Amino acid sequence: MNEPCRIENDAISVKKKGAFWPAFSAFFLTAIMLGGMQQYLPKPMLLVERYFPVWGWFQVVLMATYAAWLTDKFQLPAFSARWRPRIWLLFSSVFFTQLFLGLAGFKEMLMTGKLHLPLPALIIAGPLYRGHDFFMPILFVATLLLVGPAWCSHLCYFGAWDSLLSRRCPVPEPLPSFAAKIRLLLFTLVVLLALILRYLQIGWLPAVICAALFGLAGIAVMLAVSRRNGVMTHCVSFCPAGLLGNWIGRLSLFRIRIAAGCVECQMCRKACRYNALNLEDIRLRRPGSTCTLCGDCVSACHSGQIGYSLLWLSSQSARTIFLVLIISLHAIFMAVARI
């Protein structure tokens, strides 16, 4: 079996040998980042700290242990493909539960006390309309540079529900070619509308109404289209942030590669919910532009011809480093992602 084809066997071999460095690395990264927030930021960023001062350190250790455990389990692609949507949904559920509790009057659940609509499109439109508060765009871009478009398959609180609904259909149906043009058009309209509202000095209420209507339209796409065709249609043909994620994500060094020994059985296409692996893409030996590095295709490939790529490293090493980074980010974001 070729080098990029030995992912599952190599991962099993690593676990049998008792290699602990991936789990230790995830623990260390998560603990360092959350510990730094706990120690140096003036406003408590960790939820436990807000209710029980000093006990935030307990949450640091808990989340670091959680990241280490997930990293160890995710070394097996079959486990990863099965559980990635579940922990992603857990992340989103924690996020929205905190939002609803904040709205119900538990102010400690809110990071700033200033509510905004939790829509991915507002990562772009919000700062353009306000002319300030660029923290989320900076965080978004930094994440994309680090792990590519994996934001859209691991960290987006909205996309987790598109994933859940798309899986109601066992086998995804390819989207028409004009789907990409629709997302580009929507991206352009969102940017222009935000700039026009700012230029005309339109008040916050009309801006919020526009954002809410866009969010409701996105939910309608999930319910009416994603659930029927098995493709995460909101993410790949509606969400402007997703388009930006695919563009900027190309600057990341991580890639999904298809080896020359691929037999074109198209099992990977049946596993891909991002419309990134049609027959033409498979023959070109690389996923399409909507790939988010979710990795579902890795375990779906029975001949082991699909794997992660990072510079000169082996496919297994590239995947392991990717897992350490994305799972650490998952744990960190889940600990601090509050409105």
C-alpha angles and dihedrals in degrees: 000000000000122000096256089046100062100075099120095041093045091049091051090048091051091051092047091052089054095240106178103175097098093053091042091050092052090048091049096047093047093046093047094050097043092039090054091052091048094048105038111024113090096215115063106253097181119077097223090054091057093057100030114027115223090012089094086091088066089058090049091057092042094053092043090053090048090053091049092050093049093047091053093049095044093059085088108073093210091057091045094053091049099044105033093081090047098052089042089055089047089054092050092045091053090049096050094040089058090048093052092045089051090052089049090060105271095128094180087072090066121081099206105006089238111109124213132175109271097228123139090223089063090064082076105025100041099064091039090055096043098037091221142050097076095165096110095047089049091049090046094051093043090053092049092052090051103044104007121229090340086112085080094054102037114018110031108106091204100046094059089074093048087054092050094050095044090057090064084082110065098211121032118232117221115255119237117264093252092064091087091052091053092056092048090051092049091048090053093047093049092051094045093046092051091050093045093050090051094046092050090045092233112182125252097258097065089044091052091048091052091049092047092050090050090050092049090050089054091052089050090054090053094049098041104034113016092050091051103043100032094233122114089245096171091056099043103035108019113031114088091198089056091056091050088048091055092047100046092034089070088072089066117096094228118100140166111234132192113212124231091250093069110134093201094238088150095222087132090057090056090053097046115096093179098070089241102125114058119150093268091054091049092051090050087053096234136083120255126261093273094064112128099187090248089149097219089127091058095067092037093060105092093190093051095236097136124075147140120278129207119167111290097340125115118262092251093050091048091051093047093052090047091052093050091053100042096043091048089052090047091054094044094048092047089053096051108020100118132142 
